[in-house]
Amino acid sequence: MHERNHELLDVKIRQYMLPAIMMKLALQLGNIVDTILVGNLLGTEAMSAVTLSLPVLSFIQIPGYFLGNGGAIAAGILLGKRKKKEAGQVFTASFILAMIFSVIFFVASFIASAPIAGLLSGGGVLADDVESYVFVCLAGAPVLGIGLLMSSFFANDSHPQLASLYFIISNSVNLIFDYIFLKYTSLGVKGAALSTMLGFAVGFVVAVPYIRSRKRMISFTAPHITMEMIKSIVTTGMPYFTYLITTMIKMLLMNGIILSFLGEPGMAVFTVCNNTELILAMFIGGVISVIPNIAGILYGEKDYYGINVLCKKVLTYGAVLTAVLMVVVFIFTGAFVRLFGINDTELSAIMVMVLRVYVFSMPFNLLNYFGMQYYGSVQKSGLATLITTLENGVFLIPVTLVGILLGQSAGGDGFGGLALAFVMSELLTVTASFIYRRIKYPGESMLLIPDKNPGLCHDFTIHADMSEVAKVPQEVSDFCISNNIEKSKANLLAVAAEEMAANIVKHGGKQSDWIDICLTIEEDRLMLRLRDNGVPFDPTTYEYDDEEYSIHGIELAKKVAKDISYIRAIDLNNTIITV
């Protein structure tokens, strides 16, 4: 009882992790199978055309991905601070801004597709296929942008399974239309792009019940967009914005370097490497993406113990999955290459060599992806942005160019230099970000937060059992009196804590098994926080009905408290009583 445990958080991490992995699995598997179908049904040239078009696909995701993640984390921190109205305003502002940018992309599809295709393909034989793919992507930007934005807010509003379902439906529909369009029509690569947009349009139907629900914590509010709000969204979302921009620039420059020095075989190799990275993102990305959904809210609550637990669990799961993937890709490289319709013996041998070197970049990729997701969630966006910039551009582009040129100057074909470039860019990013963190934040831990809650704080956990509830008053009273809180107030808060905990046990339902209780003294305030995984219940809106359903402890808590606030965050009841 006298020590805080992480039983509640363990349940939430597992609850959020499975939908996150399923979401990434659906999204990335859709992209991978998309490429496999194009390669097998349309040929290697069409597959290369799709790869050349990927910078545009990254670009149109910026409004939904950047504003969605930035807005969701900013709203999550506000929910952690019990500012529900302000969280709704951030959501509304993010939605409006994303819609404006997406409509601009839609209009641009009619005038900009041909020039963009010429730039991406160098005016070569792939130009027509690239133009077709780019046009559909730009025209479908509103569907993709709003879908990505809403999926970010689903998870932050205690609905991780809804985000997962959205991507599963979208990509299932995408793959069905992919096969139909590519196999039975003459649409070519345009069919591949069209099936993607149709999939996301159909998937959005899962958002309708959420939007209509009155029980969600984050709702549309009257537009009240301020510069401070925009700054909050932009600052928090900057790592994601940087990720998309640098990914787009990386693809443009890598495509140019590879076409110039390695030709079309190089593009085929690069395409397979990209899809290997997508496989890594399916599992590792799914595990790590739990962090923004939970860490932002814990950070808003100043639950640093919880953040430490979250990060240790996520990194452990990520390390195990990375090791398994490295072994699988290394052993079954040949079979993986054949999936993409590569039948040329010489080209297959090159791909096997490149991929077997590439797998050694995976552990460093895990650390870099963790840094981008985590530091952005605890308002260290500068460090997260730096990691993204170093990984995708500053190191990868020059290292790739130097590696290819050195390999060719030594009498080789340059593919060995390409393989090593993936490993070196990830390793250099880990090293540079470590040095930056030690200089910028000397003496601080890797997570850049205290090991436990600062100030005068008593954090403990009890079983949702009446025998343990009976011990709560003495625990609260002892802490208050030992820190010079007058006895009358200490007794009142002790009784209120017991009553609230008892109500959780009585009315929380079968799923309620643990209660986290935290007492904190900040300046002239004494705060009591209770967190449980019982049925959703807001004590601030409770009113006396009749004797049968009366919950007297809440009435007592309201009389004792200066303020009582509630939020349902990460699918847990969080109540704070302030004296």
Phi, psi and omega in degrees: 000329186276359179236138175289131173250178184242030180298315180298315181293323178302317179297317181293321179299314179294321181296322180277332187290316182299310176299325180295317178294318179297322179295311178295322180299314180295315183294308185285324178296323175300315179295319182293311181295324174308308181295319179299315180296317179298315181297320183278326184265331183247340177108171184295324180296316179296321178298319178293325179296320177297317179298320178296334182274350186301327176303324179290320178298322176294320184295317183286345177280349186304309182303312182289317185285313182292306182288329179293308180291316179298314180293321182293318179293317178299318178292323178297319177296321178294321176297321177299331178268007179068030180254076186293317181298315180295325177297319176297323178294321177296317178300312181298316179297317179298318181296313182297314181296319179296320179295319180300310181295322181294322178293323176299318178297319179301312179298320182294338183300330184279342184239341188251350186298312182296311178300320180296318180297319178298321179293317184290323185265352184070019180073015183277197186292344182270359188301316183295316179295320179296318180298317180299316182293316182296318182300313181295321180299312181296318181294329181269009183304318180300320180296313182291317183297311182290324178298315179296319180298312182296323181296328178293321182282334177306308185294321180289342180256035174066027178231057181298328181293334180290318176298318179298315181297322179301312182287326178296313179296313183303313185280333173295314177296319179303312183291325177296310179294326177305307183297317181296311184294318184283327184274321192243002177233172179258022183291334181066219183293338175299325178296324178296317179291319181296321180296325178297312182292321177296322178299313180292329178293316180292320181299334184293347180299335180291342181280342185299311178298324179296314182297325183277345184290141177264356184267352183287152182281328182249115185232162172296136176232171176301130183305127177214071185273118178245162179296325179295321179293314179299319178299319179297315180294314183293316181297315181291325182272357185303319177302323181287321176298313180298321180300313182292317180295312181292328175296317179297312180296319178302314181296318179300309184289319178296319177301316180296314180296314184291318178297321183289321189252336183239350176071196182296325174301324177296321178295322178296318178297316180297323178298316180293323176297319178301318182288332173295321177296326178294324177296316176301317181294332180301316186263305181295316178299323179295319179292311184291329183290355172294330188302307181300328182291330185250318187297322181300317180292317178297323179293320176297327178276354185062034178268080185286330174301314180298320180295318178301315179298313181304311184293320179297317180296313184296316180293325178295309178300318181297319181295319179296313180296321179299315180299317180297315181296320179301314181295315183297311181297321182294320183282318187255033183300315182300316180295322179296318180297320182294337178301330184271012177076022179274110183251346179292123186298315182295315180295322179297319180296321178296315181298319179299316180297313182297316183292325181289337172278321182303323185302336182283355174275346188298316179299322179289325177297322177301312181295320181291320180292322175300314181300316180297315183288318186286307187297328175293334182279342181245030174061038170242054188296331180299317180291319178298318179294320179299314180301314181297316182295316180296316186292314188272341185224303189302320182261314189299314186296304181295323180295321177298311181299312180296317181298315180295314182295319179295320179297317180289324179292337178271006177096003179267187180266351178095349182291330176296321177295323177297316181298314181293332182299322179298317182291312184295322181295321178291317180296317179295325178294316177301316182294313183294319180292326176297313180297317179299316181296321180292328179281315184288322183233068184298136176081355182267157180287172181302325184278349178059035174222161176297155177294333177213174182299136183283168175075198179277110187215138175232113188242119180214167184231141175232156170292148175284073186217137186297331180294327178277329176300325182297339180273348186296316183303317181294321179298315180292314182298316180299317180296315182297311184294323179292345178246028170065029171274133184301144190301323182297317179290321179300318180293318179298315181292325179297317179294316180299319180297318179296316181296316181295317179296320179297321179296323178297317180296316184288321191243001185284343180091176185294333183285345182280115181230340179227151175228121173269130180235129182229126175251127182225135174254118178233114181053246184256019183239142172246122184243135176244118179249130175241129180233131180213164181252030177283186180298149180303128179205124180258105182291339182289337181260000182289135174231147181300127178259290175204177188297330183294322184249015182291134176245088190295330183300326180292318179298320179294316180299321180294325179288324182285322192278148167287324180207143174228126183230157184217146172211143172261102184232145188043038177060033175233146171283129179232113181240133178238127175252126183246132175243000000 
